[in-house]
Amino acid sequence: METLDESIGKLGFGLMRLPKVDGEIDIAQVSAMVDAFLDAGFNYFDTAWGYAGSEDAIRQALVERYPRERFLLATKTAAWAGCKTAADARAQFDTSLERTGAGYFDFYLLHNLGPERTHFFDDFAMWDFVQQKKAEGLVRHVGFSIHDSAEALEAVLDAHPEVEFVQLQVNYLDWESPMHQSRRCLEVARAHGKPVIVMEPLRGGLLANPPETVRQVLQPAEPGASCASWALRFAASQPGVLTVLSGMSDLAQMRDNIATMQGFAGMTPQQLAVIEQAQRTFEEFDLIPCTACEYCAKVCPANIGISGALLALNAHTLFGDYRTEWVVGGERRGKSKPSACLQCGTCEAACPQRIPIVECLEKAARDLDL
């Protein structure tokens, strides 16, 4: 297993789902979260060119408030996101550098490789580009994130042995999933000697707020532990995991995650047996594997609140109820309902989870009258 010359705690701060007030990122609360995170001894922050407002927010909440050596900053380039030329894709690096004001990136990733997206990084020679930036001292470590099969991961690692780490979707719900293959992907990364940064340990928040039948498995086993803590500990217990990213959305979540991960040394066999029971309980539900990353909504020509519709479908499956507010209110205010779908398929090409979104929107319009 390769080692990186960094002291990284097992908890990483994922900056995709930052708190908002009136639709704008709440810099004051993000700053308080940053303070708590650093004070607890953690230091890894993960953003991306494609996370709207995130790079600017972390400049204000972190970069402008702490010495550069106090933290490790990761960001990502999405060559598939509307880029028509190599120059378009490479310009994202300069944009990220300007937004963050960080001077350099400790970790830089090719973002969200997958069936419809990996070829863009090849077409635009982004693998060579990031190595050039590393040689210039603007990047310290190069890796990639991927939502794909173990076979696809192996193919990328075979083609690019120069990468130093990989970022994978790992959680107990996707552990044996034929689509996400969390366990098998971890095994491939270990076989190639690549440390793993875990993304989506809570599966878009679902494992923090699971259905009651799953709660009845987890809570009696440890009455004082949150459901989120079980998912974080499971991911952090896996061999070869460098850190586990949690997309925390408020200070309370930050405090709970810090309490979970400070001094964490791995799950016991008894705790892992509880997780296995939770996995079996989840098998009773037919869920859409949406993580609310919003990549689909960003490219939808009909401006549909797609993740809200999928959330409503899952809520109906899990709880027999849903709220229309999830589809067209709050963060999705001003979005169209599923019935406005043009069936163009643009969303499906952008979806890292390979969800049949058009079919799901038809179901939401038909079954939930949305």
ABEGO torsion letter per residue (X at the ends): XBBBBBBBBABBBBAABBBBBGGBBBAAAAAAAAAAAAAAGBABBBBBAABBGAAAAAAAAAAAABBAAABBBBBBBBAABGBABAAAAAAAAAAAAAAAGAGBBABBBBBGBEAAAAAAAAAAGAAAAAAAAAAAGABABBBBBBBBBAAAAAAAAAABAABABBBBBBBAAAAABAAAGAAAAAAAAAAAGBBBBBBGAAGGGAAABBBAAAAAAAAAABAABBAAAAAAAAAAABBGBABBBBBBABAAAAAAAAAAABGBAEBBAAAAAAAAAAAAAAAABBBBABAGAGAAAAABAAGBBAAAAAAAAAAAAAAGBBBAAAAABEAABGBBBAAABAGAGAAAAABAAGBBAAAAAAAAAAAAGX
